[in-house]
Amino acid sequence: MRRDKPKTPERGKKGLSRRDFFRGAGVAVPTGLLAGQAKAPKASKAPAGAAPMLGPGKVPITLRINGKVEKLELEPRITLLDAMRNYLDITGAKKVCDRGTCGTCTVIMDGDAVYACQVLAIEAQGKAITTIEGLNAGEQLHPMSQAFVNNDAQQCGYCTPGFVVACKAFLDKHPNPTREQIRRGLGGNLCRCGSYTGIERAVLEAAKAVKGGSAHA
């Protein structure tokens, strides 16, 4: 039995075949782009009361680090750690895991120990930031740094700046700690060399030196 072939819609009549549609679309888009006729979509307006959008280009940022005001122009995506290391040459805080797990980038921000790799520089504006470089008084070591030396609380030394800063922040809130409190309080910092016993002794010694307290041995 003979089957009639489906009729293809003729040009000029209502309706368009799939082949005609894709042929027309394939020509029209590149032609418009080549002719410079393509227009970027209009940016949607932020709702009333919403925070202004910043970026992706550089924006002015002001940081207060170790008592000094630093003015920079950075992309909003830059972390505090990268801002300090790459733009301010403040390299005491180390970049290791970059995931907020090892503690080598620890700084003190408004009295709290924080991972600098997990804080955007733009978020740190208006905060008082202290790094390992800001602990010493000139050439005199901070009691915590000196206690690390006295108790051999470092081996390779790569984690040491973050540990010293974390220990300082810890002692500010726990001036007379027990060993158990020290272990819990410094659980966010890792020493791959295993110098934890020396670190505990250093914290106990610094507690006595800084506060004159009766830290538990």
N, C-alpha and C positions, 0 to 999 in steps of 0.2 A: 504494500500500500504506500502510495506516495505521500510524503509529508511536505507541507509548504514551509519554506524557510521564513523565520520571523523577519519582518521588515525593519530596516534600520531607519530611524527618524531622519527626515531630510532637513538640511539646513534651512533656516527661515521659518520652519514650522515650530509649534509649541512642543517643547520636550527636547532633551539632549542626551545622546548616548554617553556611556561611561568613557569611551575612547575619546569622544569629542571634548568631554569635560576635562580629562587629565591632560589632553594635548593643549588645550587653552590655558590651563593653570600652569603647566610647565613652561610656557612661553611668557606669560604675563608677569610672573614674579621676578625672574631674572632681569627682564627688560626694565622693570621699574627700578630695581636696585642699581643696574648699570647706569641708568639715566639720572640717578641721584634723587629719585622721587620718594624713596622710602622715608617715612617719618618715625622718629622715636616715640614710643607711647608716652602720654602725659603722666607725670608723677602724681600719684594720688595724694590728696591733701590729708594731713594727719588730723584726727578728730580733735575737737576743742579740748584743751586741758591736758593733752598728751605731751610727753617729753619730746623735745625736738630731736630729730634724727641727725646723727653725726657720721661723717665718713661717706664713702670709703676712703677718701683722700685724707691727707694730714690735717690735723686740727691742733690749735694751741693747747698745751697741757702744762700745768704748773705743779711741781712736786716739792715737798719739803722733806729733805733727806739729811739726817744727821745735823739738823739745825740750819741747813743751808737751803735757800730757795733755788730751785732749778727750773728754768723755762725751756720747754721743748716744743717741737712740732712733730707729732707722731700720728700714725694711723690708729684709729680706735681699737684695732685688734691686737696691738702690741702689749705684751704683758709687762708688769712692773719689773720682773727679772730681766727681760730683754732690754727694757728701757735703761736700766741701771748698767748692765754689762756692755751693751752695744752703743749706747749714746752718751753715757756719763762716765765711763771707765771706772765704775764702782763694781769691782769684780770679786769681792769677798764672798758673796752669796753665789754658790756654784750651781751650774745647770747640769743635772744628771738624768733623773727619770723624766722630768718635764711633765709629770702626771700627778703631782701632789702625794707621793707615797714615800719618798726617802728622807725629806727634810733638809737636804743640803742647801736649799735656797731660803731657809728660814730667816725672816726679818721680824722686827717688832713694829707693829702698826697700831698706834693709839693704845699701847700697853699690852696688846695681845700678840702672841707668836703666830705668824701666818706664813703660808707657802707663797713666796713671791711669784712662782710660776703659775699660780692659780688666781692671781689678782691682775686685772687689767690696769695699766698705768692710768687710764682715764678715770678709773674708779678710785684710785688712791689719792686723788686730788683732795686737799684739805685735811689730809691725815698726817700725823707726825710719824715719820718712818725712821727707824734706827737699824743700821747694819753693823756688822762686825767692825767696820772701820770707825764707827761712831762711838764705840765703847771706851776706847782708851783715852786717857788724858795726856795728850802730847805723846811723849815716848814712854810714859808710864803705863804698864799693862793694867787693864781692869782686873779686880780681884778674881773674877771668874776665869779670865784668860790665864792669869798667873797660877791659879789652882790647877788648871789643866796641865801646865808645864810641871808643876811640883809633883803631880800624881801620875805622870806619864799616861795621860788620858787620851793619847792619840798615837796612831802608828803611821799610816800613809798620810794622814792629815787632811784628806779631801773632804771628809764630812765634818771636820772640826769647827769651821766657822758657823755652820748651821747649828751644831750642838751647843757651842758657847752662847750664841744668841738665844736659843731655846731655853738653856739653863738659866740665863739671866732673867728672862721673862717669867720663868717658873718660880725662881726665888723671890721675885718682886711680889708674887701672890702667896707664896708659901715660905716665909722666912726661916722657919724651923722645921724642915721636912724630915720624915723618916725615910729609910731606904725604900720601903714599899711605895710611898708617895712619889719618890723620885722615879722609880721604875714606871709607875702609871703615868706620871706627868710628862715623861719624855718618850712615851711610846710612839710618838709620831716621827721620831728620828731614828735612822738606821746607821749602824757602824758595821761595815762589811769586814773590818779587821777584828771585831769582837772586843773592843776596849771598854766594855760596859762597866766592869769593876772599877777601873780607874776613873771613869766618868762619875760614877756614884761617889767615890771618895772626893773628887774635885768639887762636886756640888756641896757636900757636907763641909768641906774646908772653907769654901767661898761663903757659905751661909754664916759661919762664925766671923769671917773677916768683914763681911758687908754689914751685917746686922748686929754683930756682937752677941748673937743668940746662942742658945745651947742646943745646937742641932744634934739629933740622935745618931749615935754611931752604930 
